[in-house]
Amino acid sequence: MKLAKARRAVGLGFAHAGLIVMSAFSLFPVLWVVSMALNPHSTAQPTSLEILPRHVSLAAFAAVIAHPTEVDGLTFGRLLANSLLVSGGTALLSVLLGATAAFAFSRFKFRGRKAGLMTFMLLQLFPSVCSLAPLFVLLSALHLRTTLVGLAIAYAAGTLPFAIWNLKGYFDTVSAELEEAALIDGCSYFTAFWRIILPLSAPAVAVTTLFGFMAGWTEIILAWTFLENPKTFTLSMALYGMVGQYGTTKPWSDFAAMAILLSLPVVIVMLILQRYIVAGLTAGGVKG
Amino acid sequence: MIGSGPLSATTGPLATPVTRSGKGLSTERLAYAFLAPAAIVMTFITLYPLAYGIWMAFTNFNVTHLRHQNPRFVGLQNFVDILTQAPYLDLHFMRIFGFNLLWTVTNVALHVTLGVGLALLLNLEGLRLKRLYRAALILPWAVPTYVTALTWRNMFDPQYGAVNLLLARWGIHGPDWFQHFWTSFAAVLTTNVWLGFPFMMMVASAGLVAIPKDYYEAAALDGASRWTQFWTITVPGLRPTMVPAIMLGFVWTFNQFNVLYFVSQGNPLGETEILVTEAYKLVDPMGLYGVASAFAILIFFILAAITLVNLKLTRVLDA
């Protein structure tokens, strides 16, 4: 008995060792960024490694909010408003279009139902970069390419399949009794959908909305390729302006502060909704 | 079949025939009405560009055709140029494809091994600080991939990056990461393992909960070793949850644009370029829209083939 206990203790010891190593791997980049943001160096780049900052100041945050880019007159407020507009537009489009389509897939039988579901799943497999060239040419022709509305529409194309699969999965679990009763009482299908199904599916609707929002919030490639007027630039584009060939003049602490401002809302939402998001992703078999 | 009323497709609950009251006839039309908004938008922004892209693939469409001039039909020239390494494109299709496969397989293998391993550790009875470890280990999953990629790019900076500063503290002179293929590969692999293992860990954790504890107790009574228990109980038990996640991870990793575009930027000399980053390069800065579309079609067929193989493999395993 004693031997078994000792073996168990040794096993737990190894488990702790493994978990500590991997936790350190996980936390290292995060702590590095936080430390750089909180303790701006006198030099542009850090010359020593500090994982726990020796001094704490919010100067870097103040700097990026006061002066986020090299472009004159492009304020943090403007970047934030643009990001909110694109992300909000993406979220709204994907949840509204996604919910009605998911309702149809969940509650009706019709010709092309299976084919439609498969199409939405397959479309997800193909990377958005692949439709970049035709989208670029088409949106240019429609004079939408350099606008935030055009960008939100392009993003919605990417988020819609997840929206449909995630919402359909949830609608399938909502009991039909209430809506049947409403239909017998003479209520229209649309009212049943709007007044009964949607409110009952609040968690899935919330996850879908936030997912669309986050997709728009952190996207960079389409924004960087399509937008031309600095007045329409987004926060994630400003962050890109702070690294590599574009950011030689910006200190790394600015990059760190901006990275935190951009990521923090996403990190909080993802951690709170982790269960729902993972379930939605694996159920639909679609990308994130 | 037509107009047979609403019903529970797979798990849909509306099985009772509410619509006997006459509404039944129009349900198919109603379904289409509900589908219409999504279908119209998808037609415009996904299907139409797709069709347009297929047409572009057979033309010499480039920057000069954006405003004036009509592009010329060139038949299969773009595909031939890509596959025969036409010098003006400066790309080696089979090498990129080969690297893309190496990249995907190594990543997914590491994600799954680490993910399942950590899920098993966190599932041990009597382990303290579980919640703390879990929180730390999930964190990379919550950070936007784009921010992760930019951060690791800076981390691997040869002079100021945290990785080389850490190595220097241990007395090791860190390499110039993106100058050589294997160090560059190690750098992007580290980045992608960092952002990818937590998802597999979360899926595996959820799967472990579903395996009844008494299976292990019964096996232990029969004298089965831990190792045998793992292969005969844990692995089959995890399969239903892990298989879809692995397929998903495979496609995600195969198309992992952000890491390769921002961290290694294809360096050295395009040796860490994957198909989607190369497709992007053809659009911007090269502006060869026709060739880019042809390239995208090739990627499309490769992904379709991979998906088919994946589906076949998993069917075979499940049978």
Interface residues (C-beta under 8 A of the other chain):
Chain A: R8 G11 L12 A15 H16 G18 L19 M22 S23 F25 S26 L27 F28 P29 V30 W32 V33 Q45 P46 T47 S48 L49 L93 L96 L97 G98 T100 A101 F103 A104 F105 S106 R107 F108 K109 F110 R111 R113 G116 F120 L122 L123 L125 F126 P127 V129 C130 S131 L132 A133 P134 L135 F136 V137 L138 S140 I153 A154 A156 A157 L160 I164 F171 D172 T173 V174 S175 A176 E179 E180 L183 I184 Y189 F193 M214 W217 T218 E219 I220 I221 T225 S236 L239 Y240 V243 G244 W252 F255 A259 L262 S263 V266 V267 M270 L271 Q274 V278 A279 L281 T282 G285 V286 K287 G288
Chain B: M1 I2 S4 G5 P6 L7 S8 A9 T10 T11 G12 P13 L14 A15 T16 V18 T19 S21 K23 T27 E28 L30 A31 Y32 F34 L35 A36 P37 A38 A39 V41 M42 I45 T46 Y48 P49 L50 Y52 G53 M56 F61 L66 L114 G117 L118 L121 L122 L124 G126 L127 L129 Y133 A135 A136 L137 I138 L139 P140 W141 A142 V143 P144 T145 Y146 V147 T148 L150 T151 W152 R153 N154 M155 D157 Q159 Y160 A162 L165 L166 R169 W194 P198 F199 M202 V203 A206 T241 P244 A245 M247 L248 V251 W252 N255 F257 N258 Y261 V276 T277 A279 Y280 L282 V283 D284 Y289 A292 S293 A296 I299 F300 L303 A304 T307
